[in-house]
């Protein structure tokens, strides 16, 4: 009896000390985060003694739960590790509590194709919080139209061989894996405004129910990709869902372009009515500053007429965004948009110490309609370049995304004037 009371007090203390939702970094799209234990595989467990021996063999790791459109439970060695060691895809999963083992609170994540993953929490409260949060993410992914299943894609040398792969469609990302239990994808297509999808009228390479995806952002042999389904109904459903995602992306891109153009025209008219003449009549004290600004602008514009005098040299923008990595996780980077280029560094500290940037995106190389917003996440922006590269960045919120889009659009208009 005394041991049971002690265990209850321990559970209550642990519940008060740790809140998995408070541990989550909301700006990184995390829903919950915390340490969990994973039982070793059967092959490793078979050589261990029961009870105390099995308990000591459990592996502790840092788990991060992300909602739509990721819908994943990602494993890290510890909370400071930047690189994941594994990913559990939660679409169409079941989560339920299991009998406790070795003083750990046991729950199971099960998928009909992936199998089961058994995880253990330190106390009952955290176990139930994990079950609740994971269940919410699973339900959200189903409501938002997430899809998965086996398809064949044309791969191999020059895309002539049909290869069976496990596919997942989550928002604007179409990813494929060699098998359902893989953590990281073998390939990915971002369904941006430059992408089209349609069913093929004739059989292709011996496959009857084929559809194609064409990415106008690419200029290589992967510009056109072909995928085969088992039935005509399966093909119809996949094509419809992919087309919905593309249509949403195009609408958001068009709306963003209209709003940005309207704001730019309004701002230019206001400036031409007031600031242009006023600033030139401020007196000798400001004459030098005006001439300097005018000279800098004319160097870039290559012209000296009155219309271009009212157009602004865009302001540089600095700040953090998250970059979608090849691991399908978001990694925080520090960005600078300046002089027609978008650069990013590993951290603000790296930027402050004037270390070399991690990458440079030339805004003059962006395709028409880019940048644009992700139709699923209003805080997520996409950039497609004419060098066959598509970038996905997540901002702090929708207002922050709008600020970055406006700044990039201003630089694009400025570069077009310069040309």
TIDOZA-290229 format. One record per atom (N, C-alpha, C, O, CB): x, y, z. Coordinates in pm, whole numbers, plus 50000, padded with zeros to 5 digits. Glycine has a CB too. Example, Ala and Ser with C-alpha at 12.3 -4.5 7.8 and 13.67 -1.06 7.14 Angstrom:
513194943150780
512304955050780
513204967050780
514244966850846
511314955350905
512854977550708
513674989450714
512905000350787
513415011450804
514084994050572
END
This chain:
500844988050000
500005000050000
500875012650000
500635022149926
499055000050122
501915012250088
502805023750094
503515026249963
503735037749925
503815021850203
503895015449893
504575016949764
503645022949660
504075030949577
505105003649715
502355019049664
501385024449567
501175039349588
501105046949492
500045017049578
501075043549716
500905057849746
502125065649698
501995076349639
500675060049899
503315060049725
504545066649683
504595068349532
505065078549482
505755058849730
504125058249460
504145058649313
503155069249262
503445076149165
503805044849254
501995070349328
500995080349288
501545094449308
501375103249224
499695078549369
502225096449425
502815109649452
503885112949348
503985124249302
503425110049594
504675102849311
505715104949210
505105108749076
505625117449006
506575092249194
503985102149040
503315105248914
502805119548915
502945126748816
502155095548889
502205123849027
501655137349035
502765147749029
502605158248967
500835139149165
503885144849093
505015154149090
505565155448950
505875166448904
506115149549185
505695144148882
506195144548744
505255152048654
505695159348565
506395130548691
503935150348677
502955157348594
503055172248611
502885179748516
501555152648626
503335176648735
503435191048759
504735196848704
504775208448663
503325193948909
505795188748703
507105193948662
507235194848512
507955203548462
508195185248717
506565186148437
506775185148293
505455186648219
504465180148253
507435171748257
505445195248119
504295196748030
504815195847888
505555204647842
503535210448054
504445185347817
505025182947684
504625193747584
505355196047488
504585169347632
503505200547605
503125211247514
503935223947540
504225231547447
501625214347527
504315226147666
505165237647697
506605235447651
507315245047622
505135240647846
507025222847645
508375219747596
508495221947446
509605223647395
508735205347631
507375221947375
507395223247229
507735237447187
507325247147251
506045219147170
508475238647079
508805251547018
507735254546914
507785249446802
510235251446954
506775262746950
505635265546862
506065272146732
505475269746628
504615274246933
507105280446738
507575287346618
508155277646516
508205280746397
508615297746655
508595265946562
509115255646472
508035245746430
508345235446370
510265248246539
506785248746460
505685240046421
505505227946509
504815218446472
505885235546282
506115228146628
506015216746718
504725217446800
504325228146844
507235215946811
504105206046820
502885204946901
503235200547043
502675205647140
501885195146837
504145191147053
504575185847183
506005180847171
506455177347062
503635174347233
506705180447284
508085175747284
508445170747423
507955175947523
509065186947240
509305160747429
509725155447558
510465142347542
510555136747433
508535153647648
511005137647653
511735125047652
510765113247667
509835113647747
512785124847765
511025102747588
510305090247598
511325078847592
512485080747554
509235088847484
510855067047629
511715055247622
511165045847516
509955044747496
511795048147760
512085039147447
511685029347346
512235015647382
513395014247421
512175033647205
511375005747370
511804992147400
512724987147290
512474989747173
510584982847416
513784979947325
514684974447222
513974964047138
512944958647177
515944968347287
514554961247022
513954951346933
513974937546999
514704935247095
514704950846798
513154928546946
513034915147005
514374907647005
514674900147097
511994906946930
515154909846900
516444902846892
517374907247005
518114899147060
517104905546756
517314920247040
518144925147149
517564921247284
518294918347379
518304940247141
516244921147291
515584918347418
515694903747458
515644900447577
514134922447411
515824894847360
515824880547390
516984876347479
516874866647554
515854872647261
518104883547470
519254879947551
519284886547686
520224884547763
520494883247478
518264894647717
518244901747845
517394894447948
516474887047913
517724916047826
517714896548071
516874891148177
515634899848192
515624911248147
517644890248309
514644894748253
513394902148270
513554912848378
514584914148443
512254892748306
512474920348393
512364930748496
513484940948490
513544948748395
512344924348633
514394941048592
515404951648603
516294952148481
516634962948433
516244949648728
516694940648430
517554940348313
516894946448192
517534954048120
517954926248282
515614943448168
514894948848053
514714963748068
514804971047970
513554942148036
514464968448190
514244982648214
515484990648180
515415001248116
513844985148358
516654985548224
517894992748198
518214993248049
518955002048005
519044986448273
517674983847972
518004983347829
517164993147747
517464995247629
517804969247777
516134999047805
515305008347730
516105020647690
516935025647766
514075012547813
515855025247567
516605036447513
515815049347528
514665050347485
516965034047365
516445059247591
515805072147611
516185081547497
517345082147456
516215078247748
515185088947446
515435098247336
514455109847344
513445109247415
515315091147198
514775120547270
513925132547266
512975131347147
513405129247034
514795145547255
511685132547174
510655131147070
509965144547047
509645151847141
509625120347108
509725147646920
509055160146882
507865156746794
507995149946692
510035169846807
506685161446835
505455159246760
505135171746678
505065182746733
504275155646855
504945170046548
504585181146460
503245178346394
502945167046354
505685183446353
502435189046382
501105187846323
501125189546172
502175188646108
500175197846385
499955192046117
499785193645972
500635205245921
500685215645987
498305195745937
501295203945805
501235192545713
502335181945735
502485172945652
501305197545573
503095182845844
504125172745869
503535159745922
503755149045866
505165178045968
502765161046031
502105149346092
503115138246122
502975126946076
501005144045999
504135141846200
505195132346230
505565132746378
505355142846446
506435135246144
506125121846426
506755121146556
508225118046529
508575106846489
506065110246651
509085127946552
510495127046513
511365124346635
511155130046742
510955139946443
512355115546617
513255111746725
514605118546710
515175119046601
513425096646730
515115123846824
516455129546828
517215122946943
516615118147040
516415145146846
518515122646932
519335116547038
519085123447172
518945116847275
520835117147002
519045136747169
518675144547287
518085157847239
518025160247118
519915146947381
517655166247330
516925178247291
517795188447219
517265197547156
516295184547411
519115187347227
520005196947160
520485191847024
521175199146952
521195199847248
520135179646987
520595174046859
519845180346742
518615180746744
520415158646857
520555185346638
519865191546525
519365181446421
518465184546343
520785201246458
519955169546420
519645159746316
518795148246373
519185142246473
520935154146254
517665145146310
516815134346361
517425120546336
518175118546240
515445135046297
517095111246423
517535097446404
516435088646349
516705077446304
518025091746536
515205093446350
514095085746297
512825093946293
512695103946364
513875073146378
511875089546210
510605096546196
509475086346191
509555076546116
510595105646069
508435088546271
507225080346265
506165088646195
505785099246243
506755075946409
505675083846081
504625090846007
503265086746065
502955074846074
504705087745853
502475096646103
501285093946184
499985092846106
498945089546164
501135104646285
500015095545976
498785094745897
498165080745908
498815070645883
499075098145750
496895080345947
496105067945959
496635058546067
496465046346057
496085060645826
497265064146168
497745055846280
496705055146392
495825063646403
499065061446336
496825044846473
496015043046594
496935044646715
498065039946713
495305029046596
496455051246819
497255052946941
496425048247060
495265052147075
497705067846959
497025039847144
496285035147262
497255031247374
498415027847350
495385023247225
496735031947495
497525028247612
497625013047622
496715005747581
496895034047741
498745008347676
498994994147698
499374992047844
499675001747914
500104988947602
499364979647891
499764977248030
501184982148059
502074980747975
499664962448061
501374987748177
502684993048216
503724981848221
503394970348250
502595000148353
504964985448194
506074975948199
507264982348270
507654993548237
506464971148057
507814975248364
509064979548428
508994993848480
509915001848459
510224978148330
507894996948547
507705010248606
507645021448503
507865033148536
508805013048703
507355018048377
507185027948272
505765026748216
505175015848214
508255026048158
505235037948172
503855038348123
503855036947972
504405045147899
503145051548165
503215026247926
503375020847791
502215025447702
501045024547741
503455005347796
502535030447579
501495032447478
502025028247342
503235027547319
501025047347476
501105025547253
501435019647122
500915028347010
499785033247015
500865005347110
501745030246907
501325036846783
501315026046675
502345020246643
502295048846744
500125023446619
499995012346524
499485017246389
498605025846381
499045001646581
500055011446283
499625014146146
499555000746073
500424992246090
500585024146072
498524999045992
498314986045927
499464982445833
499724970545810
497004986145850
500144992445778
501274989645688
502624991345756
503584984445720
501204998745567
502715000345852
503995003245918
504304993646032
505464992046070
504005017345969
503254987246088
503444979346208
503264987946333
502634998546326
504834972946208
503804983546446
503604990346575
504914995646630
505974989746612
502964980746677
504815007046697
505925012746773
505495013846917
504425019146947
506365026646716
506315008847008
505995008747150
506855019147222
508085018447218
506204994647211
506205028547288
506905039247358
506485039447505
505415034647541
506615052947293
507355044947590
507125044747734
507395058647793
508405064947762
508025034147802
506465063147877
506595076047945
506955073948091
506775063048146
505295084247933
507465084548153
507875083748293
506695082748388
506795076648494
508715095748330
505545088948350
504395088848439
503105088148360
503095090348239
504395101248529
502035085148429
500735083148365
500225095948298
499655095548189
499725078348468
500435107248365
499955119948310
500575122648173
499855126048078
500275131448406
501885121348162
502545123948034
502145114047927
501995117647811
504045123748052
501955101447967
501515091547870
500185095647808
500015095147686
501395077747935
499235099647891
497915103447839
497985116447760
497225118147664
496915105047954
498885125647797
499055137847718
499595134547578
499125140047479
499995147647789
500575125447572
501105121347443
500015114747358
499885117847239
502275111647462
499235105947417
498165099247343
497175109447288
496755108447173
497435089047433
496795119247371
495835129447329
496385137947214
495705139947114
495465138447446
497615142747228
498195151547126
498435144146995
498185149546887
499505157447176
498915131647002
499145123846880
497815120946810
497725121746688
499875110546913
496785117446889
495465114846831
494935127246760
494345126046652
494475110446940
495125139046818
494685151446753
495385153646619
494755157746522
494945163446846
496675150746614
497425152346489
496935142446384
496785146046268
498935150346514
496675129946425
496175119746332
494825123946275
494595122946154
496045106046402
493935128746360
492605133046314
492705145046222
491975146046124
491715136346433
493615154346253
493795166246170
494295162346030
493825167745930
494775176046236
495255153046024
495805149045894
494745142445807
494745144345685
496975139445914
493845134745868
492765128545791
491775138945742
491305138245628
492035117945876
491455148745827
490505159245790
491045168045679
490275173145597
490165167745912
492365169945674
492975178645574
493235171545441
493755177645347
494275184245627
492885158845432
493005151745304
494335145145278
494685142845163
492725161045195
495085141945383
496345134845364
496115121145302
495135114445335
497075133345497
497005116945213
496865104145143
498165096245151
499245101945165
496465106344995
498035083145144
499205074445137
498815061545068
497645057945064
499775071645278
499805054545015
499535041844951
500645037944854
501555045844828
498205042344878
500555025744802
501545020744707
501245025544566
500115024344518
501595005544711
502255030744502
502195034244360
503485029444295
504445026044363
501995049744339
503475029144164
504695026544090
505145039444024
504315047243975
504495015343986
506435041644022
506955053343951
508025048643853
508695038543874
507545063844050
508155056243746
509195053043649
510515058443700
510685070543716
508855058843509
511465049443724
512755053443778
513885046743704
513755042843588
512845050343925
515015045243774
516185039343711
516845049143616
516585061143622
515805026843636
517715044243530
518425052643434
517445058243333
516755050843263
519555044743364
517405071443326
516525078843234
515065075443253
514265076943161
516925076043091
514685070843372
513295068543410
512575058543319
511465061143274
512545081643409
513205047143292
512585037143205
512065024943281
511425016243220
513575032743101
512315024043410
511945012043487
510865015343588
510935025543656
513175006143558
509845006743598
508785008743697
509255003543832
509714992143844
507465001543654
509145011943934
509595008444069
508445010444167
507795020844167
510825017044111
508185000544250
507125001444350
507635009444470
508695006444524
506664987344394
506865019444511
507245028144622
506015031144708
504865029844664
507885041244570
506285035244832
505235039544924
505135054844916
506115061844939
505525034845072
503945059944881
503765074344858
502945080744969
502045074545027
503095076644724
503265093244997
502495101345091
502265115145031
503205121644984
503235102445229
501005119645032
500635133044988
500165140745109
499095138045164
499545132744877
500975150445152
500665158545269
500735173245230
501825178945219
501655155445387
499575179445208
499555193345166
500145194845028
499645189044932
500315202045266
501215202645016
501835204944886
503035195844862
503755197844764
502255219444873
503275186144947
504415177044933
503955163144891
503135156944959
505225176245064
504495158244781
504305144344739
505645137444754
506585140244680
503755143344591
505725128344852
506995121544883
506845106644861
505745101144870
507445124345030
507965100144831
507915085544820
509085079244895
510165084844907
507945081244672
508805067044944
509735059445028
509895045644967
509005040644898
509225058545176
511035039544994
511255026044941
510305016045005
509845006744939
512705021644964
510005018045134
509025009645202
508315018045309
508835028345351
509704997145266
507135013845354
506335021945446
507025025245578
506725035545639
505055015045476
507935016845622
508565018945753
509785028345748
510365031345852
508995005645811
510165032945629
511315041945618
511025055445683
509905060445675
511705044045470
512025061145747
511875074145811
511985085645711
511255095545722
512925075845919
512905084445615
513195095445525
512895091745381
513105080245341
514645099645540
512415101245301
511965098245165
513115096145068
514235100845090
511095109245114
512825088944959
513775087444850
513655098944750
514595101944677
513565074144779
512485105244749
512265116244655
511065124444695
510275120444781
512075110944513
510925136144633
509865145344671
509555154744555
510465159044484
510265153444797
508265157844537
507835168144443
507005178144522
506035174444588
507015162044323
507395190944516
506595201444578
505585206244476
505965211044368
507485213344630
504305205144508
503235207944414
502935222944411
501895227344459
501955200044450
503855230544356
503715244944347
502915249144225
502395240644153
505075251344343
502805262244201
501995267344091
502525263843953
501815265243854
501885282144101
503795259243944
504365255643815
504145240843780
504675236043680
505855258643814
503375233743862
503185219243845
501795216343792
500835222843831
503425211843978
501685206443703
500385201543654
500335186443667
501365179743668
500155205743505
499115181043679
498925166543691
497705162343610
496675169143612
498765162243840
497825151143540
496695146043462
496865131243434
497975125943438
496555153843328
495745124543406
495775110343373
496245108543229
495915116543142
494385103843394
497015098043204
497465094843069
496385086842997
495795077643055
498815086943071
496135090242874
495055083642799
495415069442758
494535060842749
494705091742676
496685066842732
497105053742685
498015046942789
498575053442877
497835054942550
498135033942774
499045026442862
500485030942837
500855034442726
498895011042838
501285030642943
502675034942935
503575023942991
503425019943106
502895048343013
504475019042910
505445009042956
504804996743016
505334990943111
506355015143057
503674992642961
502974980843011
502044983343127
501354974043171
503964970743051
501994995643180
501084999143289
499865006343232
499985015543151
501795008043395
498675002043276
497435007043217
496955019943280
496505028943209
496354996643230
497055021143414
496465032543484
497585042143530
498035041643645
495605027843607
497995050543438
499145059343461
498695073943464
497795077943390
500225057243350
499325081743552
499155096243548
500525102843550
501515096843592
498295101243668
500575115143504
501845122243494
501795135443570
500755141843581
502195124743348
502945139243621
503135152143687
504245159343614
505345154043599
503465150443840
503965171543567
504945179543494
505295191643578
504425199343619
504395183843354
506585193343604
507085204443684
507815214143591
508935211443547
508035199443798
507165225443561
507735235243469
508985241943528
509735248443455
506705245843435
509215240243658
510405246143720
511665238343686
512775243243707
510235246643871
511505226343633
512655218043599
512915218643450
512005221043371
512435203443644
514175216443412
514555216443271
515425204243239
516215204443144
515295229343235
515255193643319
516015181543295
515055170043266
513865172243244
516925178143417
515565157643265
514725146143230
513705142843338
512825134543315
515595134043204
513805149143455
512815146943561
511685157343557
510845157743647
513485147343698
511655165343455
510585175343441
509225168543433
508235173543487
510815184043315
509175157043365
507925149443352
508095136043422
508975128143387
507535147343201
507245133543523
507315121143599
506015113243580
504935119143574
507575123943749
506135100143570
504965091443548
504795081943666
505765076743721
505115083543415
503525079743703
503185071243817
502035062043777
501125066143704
502815079843942
502065049743826
501055039843788
500285035043911
500865032644017
501715027843716
498975033643894
498085028544000
497585014743963
497735010243850
496885038144023
496995007944062
496484994444038
495134994743967
494834985743889
496364986844168
494325004843994
492985005643934
492715019643880
493415029243914
491905001744037
491705020543796
491305033543741
490785042743851
491005054843846
490235031543632
490075037143949
489545045044060
490665050944145
490605062544187
488615036544147
491695042844170
492845047944246
493495059644173
493815069844234
493885036844269
493685058244043
494295069043964
493445081743970
493975092743987
494475064543818
492155080343956
491265092043961
491395099244095
491455111544098
489815087843938
491445091644204
491505097744337
492835104844358
492855116044410
491305087144446
493955098644319
495265104944336
495355117744253
495825128044302
496385095144295
494915117144127
494995128944040
494145140344096
494565151844095
494555125443897
492925137144144
492055147444198
492675154344319
492625166544329
490695141544236
493255146644411
493845152444530
495085160844497
495305171344557
494205141444629
495885156144403
497055163844361
496635176744293
497225187244317
497955155444267
495615176044208
495135188144140
494555198244238
494705210344218
494075184444035
493885193544342
493365202644444
494485210344512
494375222344535
492545194844548
495565203244545
496695209744609
497325220144517
497675231144561
497735199344652
497485216744390
498065226144293
497175238344275
497655249644270
498295219244158
495845236044265
494915247244246
494955256844365
494915268944347
493495241944226
495025251344485
495105259744604
496375268044604
496365279844641
495055251244731
497485261844561
498755268944557
498725280244455
499235291144481
499895259244524
498115277744338
498015288144235
497155299744281
497485311344256
497455282244106
496055296644349
495165307344396
495875316344495
495775328644488
493905301344461
496595310244588
497305318144688
498385326644621
498585338144659
497935308944796
499095321044522
500135328544453
499535340544379
500095351544382
500895319444354
498415338544312
497775349344238
497245360244331
497405372144305
496635343944153
496615355944441
496085365744538
497215374044598
497085386144615
495305358644649
498315367344630
499445374344688
500035384544590
500405395544630
500525364444731
500115380744463
500665389744362
499755401944344
500255413144330
500845382444229
498425400044343
497495411244329
497605420744447
497645432944428
496055406144316
497665415344570
497755423944687
499075431744688
499115443544723
497615415644815
500155424844649
501445431344649
501505442444546
502045453144573
502545421244624
500955440044426
500945450144321
500105462144361
500495473644338
500405444344191
498945459544422
498075470444466
498745479144570
498665491444563
496765464844521
499425472944668
500115480744772
501245489044713
501475500344754
500665471444880
501955483244615
503065490344554
502595502644478
503225513244486
503835481144462
501495501344403
500965512644326
500475523744419
500705535544393
499815508044235
499795519944528
499315529744623
500465537344687
500415549544701
498465523044731
501495529944727
502645536244791
503375545644696
503825556344738
503595525544842
503495541844569
504175550244472
503415563144447
504025573744436
504365542744342
502065562344439
501255574244417
501345583744535
501435595844517
499795570344392
501325578244657
501425586644776
502785593744781
502865605544815
501225578144903
503835586444745
505175592444747
505305603444643
505925613744669
506225581644724
504735601244524
504865611144418
504085623844449
504445634644401
504385605244285
503015622744530
502225634444566
502885642844674
502625654844683
500865630144613
503755636844757
504275644244870
505775644344884
506415654744870
503715638944992
506335632744912
507715632044956
508715636644852
509745642344887
508035618244998
508425634144722
509385637544619
509715652344619
510885656244622
508865633444485
508645661044615
508885675344609
509345680844742
510215689444747
507635682444564
508745675944851
509095681144984
510565679145015
511215688145068
508245674545091
511085667444982
512445664345021
513445672944945
514565675144991
512745649744998
513045677744827
513965686044751
513885700744792
514695708844747
513675684744603
512925704344878
512775718144922
513095719745070
512705729745131
511385722944894
513785710045127
514105710445269
515225720345300
515425723945416
514495696545318
515975724945198
517075734345222
518415728145195
518535716245165
517025739445364
519455736645208
520805732145177
521265720945268
522105712745231
521765743645187
520705720545388
521165710545486
520945696345439
521745687545467
520465712445619
519815693945363
519485680445317
519845678345171
519615667545117
518015677745337
520425688645106
520705687544963
521675676244932
521505668844835
521265700644911
522715674945016
523715664644993
523125650645006
523425641744926
524875666245090
522255648845109
521625635745129
520725632045013
520715620544969
520835635745257
519955641744963
519055639044850
519845634844726
519495625144660
518195651344818
520915642444695
521705639344577
522365625644588
522475618444489
522755650044555
522815622044710
523445609044729
522455597744703
522765588044634
524015607844871
521245599144762
520215588944742
519865587544594
519735576544542
518965592144823
519705599144528
519355599144385
520455592544302
520165584944210
519115613544337
521705595444335
522805589644260
522865574544275
523075567444177
524115595744305
522675569644398
522675555044421
521565548444342
521785538144278
522515551844571
520355554344348
519225548644275
519485548244125
519165538444059
517955556544304
520085559044072
520315559743929
521375549743883
521315544943770
520715573643890
522335546643970
523345536643934
522675523343904
523035516543809
524385535044048
521665519643988
521005506643971
519965507243860
519765497443788
520345502244101
519285518743845
518185519443750
518655522543609
518005518743512
517185529843793
519775529243598
520265532643466
519425543343400
519455544543278
520305520543380
518655551243478
517785561443423
517635572643523
517865570743642
516415555543385
517235584643474
517175596243562
515865603743546
515805615843569
518355605543534
514805596643504
513555603843483
512765604943612
513085598443711
512725597043375
511725613343611
510965616243732
510225604143785
510075602743907
509985627343706
509765595343696
509005583743742
509865574843831
509405569843934
508475575643623
511125572943792
511975564143870
512465570843997
512875564044091
513155559643788
512425584244002
512805591144124
511885587744239
512295588144355
512825605944102
510585584244208
509635581644316
509665566944357
509045563344458
508225585544272
510375558144282
510455544144318
511565542244422
512625548544413
510715535344192
511335533744518
512245532044630
513265521044605
512955510744546
511475529144756
514475523444652
515455512644663
515015504044781
514955509144893
516935518244683
514705491144760
514125482844867
515015482244991
516245482244981
513875468844815
514375481645106
515095480545232
515545466045253
514795456745221
514205485245350
516745463845306
517155450245342
516255444745453
515735452345535
518645450045386
516085431645456
515295425245562
516105414145625
516725406045555
513945419745508
516105413745758
516815403545834
515855396345926
514865402145970
517975409845915
516125383645954
515295376346050
515435361346034
516155356445947
513845380146033
514735354046119
514805339446118
513595333546045
512485338746056
514875333846261
513835322945973
512805314445915
513285300045929
514455297545958
512515318145763
512375290845909
512745276745910
512795271545769
511915274445687
511765268545995
513815263645739
514005257845607
513645243145611
514055235845701
515455259845558
512865238745512
512495224645503
513685216845448
514105218945335
511245222645413
514225207845530
515445200745492
515125187545422
513965183545412
516305198045614
516165180945373
516005168045307
515545157245403
515105146545360
517305163845241
515645159845534
515155150445634
513655152245659
513075145445744
515925152145765
513025161545585
511615164845605
511365170445744
510315167845803
510745152545581
512305177945797
512125185045923
512475199645899
513175203045803
513005178846037
511985208245988
512235222545976
513455226246059
513545222846177
511005230746022
514395233245996
515605237646063
515675252846060
515575259045954
516855231445996
515855258846177
515875273446188
517165279146132
518265274646166
515695277646335
517025289146045
518175296045984
517985311145998
516885315946025
518335291945833
519075318345980
519025333045985
519185338445843
520135334945773
520135338846080
518245347145801
518155351445662
518445366445648
518215374345739
516775348245606
518945369845528
519095383745489
518655385045343
519145377945255
520575388645507
517705394145320
517265397245184
517815411045150
517385421145205
515685396745171
518775411445057
519485423945028
520125423144890
520595412544849
520565426945137
520135434344820
520805435444690
520355424544592
521165419244515
522315434644708
519075421344595
518535411544499
518885397144530
518755388644442
519005414844364
519325394244652
519675380644690
519085377244827
519015385744916
521215378744693
518665364844842
518195359744971
519255349845020
519445339244960
516765353044960
519935353345129
520985344945184
520565339745321
519775345945391
522315352645194
521105328145358
520865323545495
522105317345555
522965311845487
519705313545498
522145318545690
523255313445770
522715303045869
521505302345891
523975324945846
523595295345925
523195285046022
522525291346144
521615285346202
524405276746066
522965303246183
522405309946300
522715324946290
523505329146206
522995304046433
522065332746376
522345347146379
523775349646425
524415359146381
521365354346472
524265341046513
525645342446560
526625341246444
527615348546437
525965331946668
526345331746353
527215330146236
527165342546148
528175346646091
526805317746154
525975348546137
525825360846058
526585372446124
527315379746057
524335364546042
526405373946256
527045384846328
528575383946322
529265394146321
526595384946474
529085371646317
530545369646311
531065369946168
532235367046143
530915356546376
530145373546073
530505375045931
531075362145872
531975362445789
531515386245915
530515350745916
530905337945857
530245336445720
529235342945694
530525326145950
530795328045632
530195326145499
528765320945510
528445312945598
531045316545415
527915325645420
526525321145421
526425306445379
527295301245309
525665329845328
525345299945423
525135285845386
524665284545242
524995274745174
524115279445480
523885294345194
523375293745057
522945307745014
522665316345097
522185283745045
522895309844882
522455322444823
521395319444718
521615311144629
523655330344761
520245326044727
519185324744626
519095338044553
518775348244614
517805320744692
519355338144425
519275350344346
517825352544303
517245344244233
520215349544222
517255363644345
515835366144321
515535368244174
514385366544132
515375378344400
516535371744095
516325373243951
516095359743884
515615359143771
517525380143887
516435348843954
516275335343897
514975328643937
514715317243900
517425326643939
514135335744015
512855329844054
511915329143935
511895338043851
512205337844168
511135318343930
510175316543821
508965325543841
508715330243951
509745302043812
508215327743735
506995335743742
506015329443840
505795317343838
506355337043602
505435337643926
504525332644029
505205329144158
504555325344255
503815320743979
506535330344161
507305327444282
507915340544333
508415348444253
508425316844254
507885342844465
507475333944574
505945333144586
505215341344531
508075338644706
505495323044660
504065321344683
503865314644819
504805309344879
503415312944571
502625315044865
502295308644993
501885294244972
501325290544869
501185316245064
502175286145072
501705272345074
500205272445099
499745278745194
502455263945182
499405265445015
497945265645033
497485259345164
496355261745208
497285258544919
498335251445226
497955244545348
498355252545472
497685251845574
498585230845352
499435259945462
499995267045578
500305281345537
501225283745458
501285259945632
499545290945590
499695304945550
500995311145599
501355322045556
498535313045602
501705304245688
502995309245735
504165303145659
505325305745692
503155306445884
503865295045557
504875287845480
504955293845339
503945294645270
504545272645474
506165297945295
506325303545162
507225294445079
508115287745131
506915317745169
506985294344948
507725285944854
508425294744751
507865304544703
506785275844784
509665291044717
510435297944615
510905287644513
511565277944548
511635305744677
510565289844386
511005280944278
511925288744185
511575299544140
509785275144199
513105283244157
514085290044072
514195283043938
513735271743921
515455290444141
514805290043840
514995284043708
516195274743705
516595270143597
515155294943604
516765271843820
517855262043830
517365248843889
518145241343948
519005267743915
516075246143872
515465233443915
515485231544066
515565220344114
516185221943849
515425242544140
515455241744286
514195247944343
513775258744301
516705248744342
513585241144440
512405246444509
512705246944658
513105236944718
511135237644480
512505258644717
512755260644859
511435262344933
510505268544881
513675272844882
511375257045053
510195258545139
510645264445272
511475258645342
509465244745160
510085276145307
510455283145430
509205285545514
508155289445462
511165296545398
509325283245644
508225285745736
508555297745825
509615298245887
507925273245823
507635307345829
507825319545908
507145318046044
506495307946072
507255331845833
507305328246130
506755327746265
505225327246263
504615320146343
507215339646346
504615334746171
503165335246157
502835340946020
503735343645940
502515343846271
501545342645993
501125347445861
501615361645834
502015364745721
499605346845848
501595370245935
502075383945916
503555384245880
503995391845794
501825392346043
504325375745946
505755374945916
505975369845774
506855374745703
506475365846017
505165360045732
505265354845595
504945365845494
505625367045392
504325342845576
503915373745523
503545384745432
504675395045422
504945400345314
502245391645480
505335397745535
506425407445534
507585402545446
508155410345370
506925409945677
507925389645456
508995384245372
508585384145225
509385387645138
509345370045417
507345380245197
506875380045059
506895394044998
507315395844884
505455374245051
506445404045074
506435417745025
507855422644994
508085429144892
505775427045127
508795419545084
510165423945063
510785417344940
511455423944860
511005420945186
510555404344925
511085397244807
510465402644680
511155404544580
510835382144818
509135405244683
508455410744565
508985424644530
509125427944413
506945411444590
509275432744632
509835446044606
511185445044535
511465452444441
509995453944738
512015435844582
513315434044517
513155428944374
513915432844286
514185424244598
512165420244350
511935415444215
511515426744122
512005427744009
510865404444215
510615435344169
510195446844087
511365456244061
511515461543951
509035454444156
512185458244163
513345466944147
514305461144043
514835468543960
514055468944282
514545448044048
515445441843952
514875442443810
515625444043714
515725427243991
513555441243797
512925442343665
513085456443608
513315457943488
511435438643673
512965466743693
513195480543649
514635482443605
514915488943503
512855490443762
515535476743682
516955477943651
517275472143514
518065477643438
517805471043757
516635460643484
516865454343354
516255462543241
516355458643124
516285440143353
END
